[in-house]
Amino acid sequence: MSEVEPGIYEHFKGARYEVIGTGRHSETEEAQVFYRKLYDDYSFWVRPLDMFAEHVEREGYSGPRFRRIA
């Protein structure tokens, strides 16, 4: 499941996040990524792993939604 490792990631729009780890939804068993914003309120978020790791094409950009930088 863990193709997304803990570390610092940059979103394709420029914001940075700290990935804490991965896990599974308790009802659906869908793989999830647990991460924290590194700006604003530093809140915690969960996103489906497939969405976190997907390739996006938006606003003239083509590449990963998040890329690991540290």
Secondary structure, 3 states (H helix, E strand, C coil): CCCCCCEEEEECCCCEEEEEEEEECCCCCCEEEEEEECCCCCCEEEEEHHHHCCEEEECCEEEECEEECC
